[in-house]
């Protein structure tokens, strides 16, 4: 049914993606397919890494950790952007197209008033990507 999963991640907030990561891993095992974890960084030093190369290494390590933890094939793709906040939607769409991923599994926040004016990243992706998009909300406490 599916051939390749793309899972966008924010390495600074992995703790908020637990359920989305578990869903991506479960689907990967079920369909015996790989997951590519995609993250966007800047060329400048940031709180997570001093360079895009260091960031890419951390993302690869994260993908390897997910593969070992959940028992699926995993890869990593780092996208470098001068303004990730502005370019995030485009970067995810382009990564999905480059990887030919037919399923995107991503975490979603609880809707708020702003979502009625500005669509979420997942909402924009669903409008423009030629793939299935699964938005996964974390459990409420």
C-alpha positions in Angstrom: 0.0 0.0 0.0 2.7 2.5 1.0 6.3 2.5 -0.3 8.2 5.1 1.7 7.4 7.2 4.8 8.7 10.7 5.4 8.6 11.9 9.0 9.5 15.5 9.7 11.1 16.1 13.0 12.2 19.0 15.1 15.2 17.7 17.1 14.7 20.5 19.7 11.3 19.1 20.5 11.5 15.4 20.0 9.7 14.9 23.3 6.5 16.3 21.7 6.7 13.8 18.8 6.5 10.5 20.7 3.2 9.4 19.3 3.9 10.5 15.7 7.3 8.7 15.8 5.6 5.5 17.2 2.9 5.7 14.4 5.6 6.1 11.7 7.6 3.2 13.1 4.5 1.0 13.4 3.5 1.7 9.8 7.0 1.1 8.6 7.1 -2.3 10.2 3.6 -3.2 9.0 4.3 -2.4 5.4 8.0 -3.4 5.6 9.2 0.0 4.3 11.7 2.6 5.4 11.2 5.9 7.1 13.2 9.0 6.3 13.4 11.5 9.1 13.6 15.0 7.7 14.7 18.1 9.7 15.5 21.7 8.6 18.4 23.7 10.0 20.2 27.0 9.3 23.7 27.4 7.9 24.6 29.4 11.0 25.5 27.9 14.4 22.4 27.2 16.5 21.5 25.7 19.9 21.6 22.1 18.5 24.7 22.2 16.3 27.5 24.5 15.2 27.2 23.6 11.5 24.8 21.9 9.1 27.2 18.9 9.1 27.0 18.5 12.8 23.2 18.9 12.7 23.1 16.2 9.9 25.2 13.9 12.1 22.7 14.3 15.0 19.8 13.7 12.7 21.5 10.5 11.4 22.1 9.3 14.9 18.4 10.0 15.7 17.3 8.0 12.7 19.6 5.1 13.7 18.2 5.3 17.3 14.6 5.1 16.0 15.5 2.2 13.7 17.1 0.2 16.6 14.3 1.1 19.0 11.4 0.3 16.7 12.9 -2.3 14.4 12.5 -0.6 11.0 14.7 0.7 8.2 15.5 4.4 8.6 17.4 7.2 6.9 17.9 10.9 7.5 17.7 14.0 5.3 18.8 17.4 6.4 17.5 20.5 4.6 19.5 23.7 5.1 17.5 26.9 5.0 18.4 30.5 5.8 15.0 30.9 7.4 13.5 27.6 8.5 10.4 29.2 10.0 9.5 30.6 6.5 10.8 27.8 4.4 9.6 24.8 6.4 6.5 23.9 4.4 8.4 24.2 1.1 11.3 22.2 2.5 9.1 19.4 3.6 7.2 19.3 0.2 10.5 19.3 -1.7 12.0 16.6 0.5 8.9 14.4 0.0 9.1 14.9 -3.7 12.9 14.2 -3.8 12.5 11.0 -1.8 9.3 10.0 -3.6 7.6 9.4 -0.2 4.0 8.4 -0.6 3.1 8.9 3.1 4.0 11.7 5.5 3.5 11.1 9.2 3.9 14.2 11.3 3.0 15.4 14.7 0.3 18.0 15.1 -0.6 20.5 17.8 -4.0 21.1 19.2 -5.8 23.6 17.0 -6.1 27.2 18.3 -7.6 30.4 17.1 -4.6 31.2 14.8 -5.2 27.9 12.9 -8.5 29.4 11.5 -6.4 32.2 9.9 -3.2 30.4 9.1 -3.2 26.7 8.2 -0.8 24.4 10.1 2.2 22.9 8.4 0.4 19.6 8.0 -2.6 21.4 6.6 -0.5 23.2 4.0 1.2 19.9 3.1 -2.1 18.1 2.6 -3.2 20.9 0.3 -0.1 20.8 -1.9 1.6 17.4 -1.7 0.7 14.4 -3.9 0.9 12.0 -1.0 -1.1 10.8 1.9 -0.6 12.9 5.0 -1.2 11.6 8.5 -1.3 14.1 11.3 -0.8 12.6 14.7 -1.8 14.4 17.9 -0.1 13.6 21.2 -2.3 12.4 23.9 -3.7 15.1 26.2 -2.8 14.8 29.8 
